[in-house]
Structures are given as C-alpha cells and as structure tokens.
Amino acid sequence: MLPPHATGRMEFFDPNASNRDVTLPTAATGMTFVILNFGDNVEILTVKDAAAATVQVLLNGQWIRVVYDGTAWQELGSSGLA
C-alpha cells in the first residue's frame, strides 16, 4: 500500500518478473499519485483502491496519474492505456 504521506510523488515500480498489485491508500480529497510500471518483461501492475477495486492495469512502460475527488480515485492522465 502506498503511504498517505507520499501524496504528490511519482512512484516507480518494477514488478520483478511477477504481476503485482499497487494499493492506493484511504484518501483525502486532492490526494494525487503518479504510478509507473518500469518492469523489463511482460509484467502487470494492477492499481487498486483501498477497497480492492481495480482503478487501472499498467503494462510495462505505462503510467497513470490519479487524484482522489472525495468519492473515488479518478484518472488525470496516462500513457499507452486503452
């Protein structure tokens, strides 16, 4: 789980040859994160909220910027996502 005090930071993840989950914290309005999958194989990062609902799935080289709007995590920007 990402720590709440890390808001506003870019988080770089190398799944290290396995698919992994990244869990966003229980949030306060305006909390933001940029998450990047920089693995070197076919490794998937699944970004989830604190209730374990999938926010987005990131393949190698993809990133997402999310913000908490007071109700849910919303995507502000991304690369290479469908």
N, C-alpha and C positions, 0 to 999 in steps of 0.2 A: 504494500500500500504506500502511495506517495504521502509524505507527511504534510499536513496543512500549512506549516510554516514555509514550505518550499514553493508556495504560490508565486507565479510570475517567472519561474525559471524554465529553462529548457532541460528536459530530461532525456538523455541518450541511453538507449538500451540495446545490448547485443544479446539476443536470446540464447546464444552459445549452443547451437545445434539442437534446440528443442523449442517447441511452441510454448509461449509464456503468456500469463495474464498480468496486466498492469491495472491495479485498482485505484481509482480516484478516491480521495477522502470524502467524508461527510463534509459538505461545503458550506461556505458563507457566500452570499451574493457578491459577485465580482471576482471570485477566485479564478485564476487562469493557470493553464499549463500548456506547454508545447512538448509533445512526446514524439521522439524519432526512433524508428527501428533501423539500426545500422548494422544488423547482422550480415554475415557474408555467405549464407546459404539460403535455402528456402525455409525460412523461419518466420513464424507468425506471432505478432503481439496482439492480443485481444485486450482493448481498453474497456474497462468496466467501471460502473459507478459503485458506490458503497453498498448498494442492494444487489450487486452481482449482475445487473442488466448490462448487456453489451452496448457500448457507446459507438465503437468503431473497431474494425480489424485492420491492422497495418502489416503489409508485406515489407520485405527488405527495401530500404531506401525511402519508405513513405513516412510522412509525418502528419500530425494533426495538432491544431491549436483549439483548445476548448475553454469555455468560460461558463461559470455557474450563474444562471439567471434568477436564482431564488426558488426555482422549481426543479430544474434538471440541468445537466451538462449540455451545452449547445456547441456545435462546431463553428468556429470563426474562420478557419482556413485549413487547407490541407494540400498535400501533393500526391498526385497519382491515385487518388481514391475514386471509386466508381460512384 
